[in-house]
Amino acid sequence: MVYVQPGKVEWREAPTPRLQGAGEALVEPVSSSRCDFDRFIVSGGTPFDGPFAIGHEALVRVVECGDAVRGFAPGDLASIPPTISCGECRRCQRGLNAYCSRVPPASAFGVGAGFGGLYDDLVRVPYADAMLVPVPAGLNPADLAAAGDSTSMGHTIMSAAHTRGAKRVMVLGGGEHGLFQVAFAHLLLDPEVLVYIDTDAERRRTAHELGATSVHDSPPGSSVGPLDLLVDAACNRDWLHQTILLVEPDGVVECTGGYFGDLALPSFPMYVAGTQIRFGQANTLAHIGPTLEVIASGRLKPSAVWANHVSWSELPAAYVEQSGKLIATR
């Protein structure tokens, strides 16, 4: 499935992928979901020019394995992160799978990096044992579609050393990424205050069901501060600027999405407060397994967040026309 230009996604024929090394695998997507970032791409909100295969969230089934693959066999179901990583380089050994040094920067499925997209009929995984994560049996495929990215991103941030112990948390929403931040903040941090901000009434309702104790449709004033942790999943410059000064000294700001172009920040007040701010891709690989355990335990049901379930035959039209989190199952 190819992103052509803003507002246009279509099926195109492509050469059938083949194994190119003994450590590789071929997989077929079983259940795929549209990430918030893909919505930005399709709407023309990014600098990425088409055409390229789109899609980077999926539950996959292994079709073929190279001779050196030890952890998987044809027929196995697996979760997969969006980024390509070897598992052996110094960065990968440090848990920085989004920044593997053996592949070019920003190597990932679905962003024009040459690895195809996770709606393709067949996808080549260059480092199968390093990238694929086995999934528990008996779970709904719809609950596992985004386990490699937006679902596990919540676990990635809320279990990080620099966010551990945060008791006053605000999430700037604007898509489903923010809802998973709410879910894992509730599950892992048990905060005293958990505020979710979004202009969308349905997502605000879902955030409340996921554990947000206060939900606002616009950035609140200092009455909700001070904050230990501010998670910006909205990529809204005004909201970030309005809320960043609510963060406690030595508090943390996590920007989970991508800002394009320069971003103005109140740098001196942040300096005085010792505010930490982090931009960057989430290294979700090590967090997929724990995320799957949370789903298997019944403490989180990701399919409750999906706004639209569609059949494979409804793609790619639904990919452009439908709002909210979109999931398609073969």
C-alpha positions as CSV (number, residue, x, y, z in Angstrom):
1,M,0.0,0.0,0.0
2,V,1.6,3.2,-1.3
3,Y,1.4,6.8,-0.1
4,V,1.4,8.7,-3.3
5,Q,0.7,12.3,-2.2
6,P,-1.4,14.1,0.4
7,G,-4.9,12.6,0.4
8,K,-3.9,9.7,-1.9
9,V,-3.0,6.1,-1.0
10,E,-3.3,3.2,-3.4
11,W,-2.3,-0.4,-3.9
12,R,0.6,-1.0,-6.3
13,E,2.3,-4.1,-7.5
14,A,5.9,-4.5,-6.2
15,P,8.6,-7.2,-6.7
16,T,8.1,-10.1,-4.3
17,P,10.6,-9.9,-1.4
18,R,13.1,-12.7,-1.1
19,L,15.5,-13.8,1.6
20,Q,18.9,-12.1,1.2
21,G,20.7,-13.6,4.2
22,A,20.6,-16.5,6.6
23,G,19.4,-14.4,9.5
24,E,16.4,-13.0,7.7
25,A,12.7,-13.9,7.6
26,L,9.7,-13.2,5.4
27,V,6.5,-12.3,7.1
28,E,2.9,-11.4,6.2
29,P,0.9,-8.8,8.2
30,V,-2.1,-10.3,9.9
31,S,-3.5,-7.2,11.7
32,S,-2.2,-3.8,10.8
33,S,-3.0,-0.4,12.3
34,R,-2.5,3.2,11.2
35,C,-0.2,5.2,13.5
36,D,-0.8,8.9,14.3
37,F,2.3,9.6,12.4
38,D,0.8,8.0,9.3
39,R,-2.2,10.3,9.6
40,F,0.2,13.3,9.5
41,I,1.9,11.8,6.4
42,V,-1.4,11.3,4.6
43,S,-2.7,14.7,5.5
44,G,0.5,16.4,4.1
45,G,1.8,17.4,7.5
46,T,5.3,16.0,7.0
47,P,8.1,16.8,4.6
48,F,8.1,13.2,3.3
49,D,7.4,13.0,-0.5
50,G,5.7,10.0,-2.0
51,P,5.5,7.5,-3.5
52,F,6.6,5.0,-0.8
53,A,5.1,2.0,0.9
54,I,3.3,3.1,4.1
55,G,2.5,1.4,7.4
56,H,4.7,0.4,10.3
57,E,2.4,-1.2,12.9
58,A,1.4,-4.9,12.6
59,L,1.1,-8.3,14.0
60,V,2.8,-10.6,11.5
61,R,2.9,-14.3,10.7
62,V,6.3,-15.8,9.7
63,V,6.3,-17.3,6.2
64,E,9.9,-18.3,5.6
65,C,13.1,-18.2,7.6
66,G,16.8,-18.2,6.7
67,D,19.0,-21.1,7.9
68,A,20.5,-19.0,10.8
69,V,17.2,-18.0,12.4
70,R,16.8,-19.8,15.6
71,G,13.8,-18.2,17.4
72,F,11.1,-18.5,14.8
73,A,9.6,-20.9,12.3
74,P,7.0,-20.6,9.5
75,G,3.5,-20.1,11.0
76,D,4.7,-18.3,14.2
77,L,3.0,-15.1,15.1
78,A,5.2,-12.1,16.1
79,S,5.1,-8.5,17.0
80,I,7.6,-6.2,15.3
81,P,9.0,-2.7,16.0
82,P,8.9,-0.1,13.2
83,T,12.6,0.5,13.2
84,I,15.3,-1.8,11.7
85,S,17.9,-3.0,14.2
86,C,20.6,-5.7,14.2
87,G,20.6,-6.5,17.9
88,E,24.4,-6.7,17.9
89,C,26.0,-3.3,17.5
90,R,26.9,-1.1,20.5
91,R,23.7,0.9,20.2
92,C,21.5,-2.1,20.0
93,Q,23.3,-3.7,23.0
94,R,22.5,-0.5,24.9
95,G,18.8,-0.8,24.1
96,L,18.8,1.9,21.4
97,N,17.1,-0.2,18.7
98,A,15.8,2.9,17.0
99,Y,19.3,4.1,16.3
100,C,21.1,0.9,15.1
101,S,24.5,1.8,13.7
102,R,24.4,-1.0,11.0
103,V,21.7,0.6,9.0
104,P,21.2,4.2,7.7
105,P,19.5,6.7,10.1
106,A,15.7,6.5,10.2
107,S,15.7,3.0,8.7
108,A,12.1,1.8,9.3
109,F,9.1,0.2,7.7
110,G,6.7,2.5,6.0
111,V,8.7,5.7,5.7
112,G,10.4,5.3,2.3
113,A,13.6,3.7,3.6
114,G,13.4,0.8,1.3
115,F,12.0,-1.9,3.6
116,G,8.4,-1.8,2.5
117,G,5.4,-1.2,4.6
118,L,3.5,-3.4,7.0
119,Y,0.4,-3.6,4.8
120,D,2.4,-5.3,2.1
121,D,1.5,-8.9,1.2
122,L,5.0,-10.0,2.1
123,V,7.7,-8.2,4.1
124,R,11.4,-9.0,4.5
125,V,12.8,-8.7,8.1
126,P,16.6,-8.3,7.8
127,Y,17.4,-9.3,11.4
128,A,14.7,-11.8,12.4
129,D,15.9,-13.0,15.8
130,A,16.7,-9.5,16.9
131,M,13.5,-7.8,15.7
132,L,10.7,-10.3,16.0
133,V,9.0,-10.8,19.4
134,P,6.8,-13.9,20.0
135,V,3.2,-13.2,21.1
136,P,1.2,-15.1,23.6
137,A,-1.3,-17.6,22.2
138,G,-5.1,-17.0,22.2
139,L,-5.1,-13.2,22.1
140,N,-7.2,-11.1,19.8
141,P,-5.0,-10.1,16.8
142,A,-6.7,-6.6,16.9
143,D,-5.2,-6.1,20.4
144,L,-1.7,-6.8,19.1
145,A,-1.5,-4.7,15.9
146,A,0.3,-1.8,17.5
147,A,2.2,-3.6,20.2
148,G,5.5,-2.9,18.4
149,D,5.0,0.8,18.3
150,S,2.2,3.1,19.8
151,T,1.0,0.6,22.4
152,S,4.5,-0.3,23.7
153,M,5.6,3.3,23.5
154,G,3.4,3.9,26.6
155,H,5.4,1.2,28.5
156,T,8.7,2.6,27.1
157,I,8.1,6.1,28.6
158,M,6.3,5.2,31.8
159,S,8.9,2.6,32.8
160,A,12.0,4.8,32.0
161,A,14.4,5.7,34.8
162,H,13.9,9.4,34.3
163,T,10.1,9.1,34.6
164,R,9.9,6.5,37.4
165,G,8.2,7.9,40.5
166,A,6.3,10.6,38.8
167,K,3.1,11.3,40.7
168,R,1.7,14.3,38.8
169,V,1.4,13.6,35.1
170,M,-0.1,15.4,32.2
171,V,-0.5,14.0,28.7
172,L,-1.1,16.3,25.7
173,G,-3.2,14.2,23.4
174,G,-4.4,14.6,19.8
175,G,-4.3,10.9,18.8
176,E,-4.1,7.4,20.1
177,H,-0.5,7.6,21.2
178,G,-1.6,9.9,24.0
179,L,-4.2,7.3,25.1
180,F,-1.6,4.6,25.6
181,Q,0.5,7.1,27.6
182,V,-2.5,7.5,29.9
183,A,-3.0,3.8,30.1
184,F,0.5,3.0,31.1
185,A,0.9,6.0,33.4
186,H,-2.1,4.6,35.3
187,L,-0.8,1.0,35.3
188,L,2.9,1.7,36.1
189,L,3.0,5.0,38.0
190,D,-0.2,5.0,39.9
191,P,-0.1,8.9,39.8
192,E,-1.9,11.1,42.2
193,V,-2.9,13.4,39.3
194,L,-3.3,12.2,35.7
195,V,-4.5,14.9,33.3
196,Y,-5.3,14.3,29.7
197,I,-5.8,17.1,27.2
198,D,-7.5,16.7,23.8
199,T,-10.0,18.6,21.6
200,D,-11.7,15.3,20.6
201,A,-14.5,14.3,23.0
202,E,-14.4,10.6,22.2
203,R,-10.7,10.4,23.0
204,R,-11.3,12.3,26.2
205,R,-14.0,9.8,27.2
206,T,-11.6,6.9,26.4
207,A,-8.8,8.6,28.4
208,H,-11.1,8.8,31.4
209,E,-11.9,5.1,31.1
210,L,-8.2,4.3,30.9
211,G,-7.6,6.0,34.2
212,A,-7.3,9.8,33.7
213,T,-8.6,11.5,36.8
214,S,-9.1,14.9,35.1
215,V,-9.8,15.5,31.4
216,H,-9.7,18.9,29.8
217,D,-10.2,20.0,26.2
218,S,-7.7,22.9,26.4
219,P,-4.5,23.4,28.4
220,P,-5.5,24.2,32.0
221,G,-3.9,26.8,34.2
222,S,-1.6,26.4,37.1
223,S,-4.3,24.8,39.2
224,V,-3.2,21.4,38.0
225,G,0.5,22.0,38.5
226,P,3.2,21.4,39.5
227,L,3.9,18.4,37.2
228,D,6.6,15.7,37.6
229,L,6.0,14.6,34.0
230,L,4.6,16.2,30.9
231,V,4.1,13.9,27.9
232,D,3.6,15.8,24.6
233,A,1.8,13.4,22.2
234,A,0.0,16.2,20.4
235,C,2.8,18.0,18.6
236,N,1.0,21.2,19.3
237,R,3.4,24.1,19.7
238,D,1.0,26.3,21.6
239,W,0.0,23.6,24.1
240,L,3.6,22.7,24.8
241,H,4.5,26.3,25.4
242,Q,1.6,26.8,27.7
243,T,2.2,23.7,29.8
244,I,6.0,23.3,29.9
245,L,6.3,25.8,32.8
246,L,4.0,23.7,34.9
247,V,6.8,21.2,35.3
248,E,8.5,20.9,38.6
249,P,12.2,21.6,39.0
250,D,14.1,18.6,37.6
251,G,10.8,17.4,36.1
252,V,10.7,15.8,32.7
253,V,9.1,16.7,29.3
254,E,8.8,13.8,26.8
255,C,8.0,14.7,23.2
256,T,6.8,11.5,21.6
257,G,5.9,12.8,18.2
258,G,7.8,14.7,15.5
259,Y,8.0,18.5,15.2
260,F,9.1,19.7,11.8
261,G,11.0,22.9,11.7
262,D,12.3,25.0,14.6
263,L,10.5,25.0,17.9
264,A,10.4,28.0,20.3
265,L,10.9,27.1,23.9
266,P,10.9,29.2,27.1
267,S,14.6,28.3,27.6
268,F,15.6,30.6,30.5
269,P,12.6,29.6,32.7
270,M,13.4,26.0,31.9
271,Y,17.0,26.6,32.8
272,V,16.1,28.1,36.1
273,A,13.7,25.2,36.9
274,G,16.2,22.6,35.6
275,T,13.6,21.2,33.3
276,Q,14.6,18.1,31.3
277,I,13.2,17.7,27.8
278,R,13.6,14.8,25.4
279,F,12.9,14.5,21.7
280,G,13.5,11.3,19.9
281,Q,12.2,8.0,18.6
282,A,11.1,5.6,21.3
283,N,13.3,2.4,21.6
284,T,10.2,0.1,21.9
285,L,11.8,-3.2,21.2
286,A,12.7,-4.2,24.8
287,H,9.2,-3.1,25.9
288,I,7.2,-5.2,23.5
289,G,7.4,-8.3,25.6
290,P,6.3,-6.6,28.8
291,T,3.6,-4.8,26.9
292,L,2.3,-8.2,25.6
293,E,2.3,-9.5,29.2
294,V,0.1,-6.6,30.3
295,I,-2.3,-7.3,27.4
296,A,-2.3,-11.0,28.1
297,S,-3.1,-10.3,31.8
298,G,-6.2,-8.4,30.8
299,R,-5.0,-5.1,32.4
300,L,-5.1,-3.4,29.0
301,K,-7.3,-4.0,26.0
302,P,-5.8,-2.0,23.2
303,S,-8.7,-2.7,20.8
304,A,-10.9,-0.5,23.1
305,V,-8.8,2.4,21.8
306,W,-9.3,1.6,18.1
307,A,-11.9,3.9,16.6
308,N,-12.4,2.1,13.3
309,H,-12.1,-1.6,12.4
310,V,-12.1,-2.2,8.7
311,S,-11.6,-5.2,6.4
312,W,-8.5,-5.5,4.2
313,S,-10.7,-4.9,1.2
314,E,-11.7,-1.5,2.5
315,L,-8.1,-0.3,2.3
316,P,-6.7,2.0,1.1
317,A,-9.8,4.3,0.9
318,A,-10.4,4.0,4.6
319,Y,-6.8,4.9,5.3
320,V,-7.5,8.3,3.9
321,E,-11.1,8.9,4.8
322,Q,-11.5,7.5,8.3
323,S,-10.5,9.4,11.4
324,G,-9.2,8.0,14.7
325,K,-7.2,4.9,15.2
326,L,-7.7,2.6,12.2
327,I,-7.1,-1.1,12.3
328,A,-7.4,-3.7,9.5
329,T,-7.3,-7.4,9.8
330,R,-6.9,-10.0,7.0
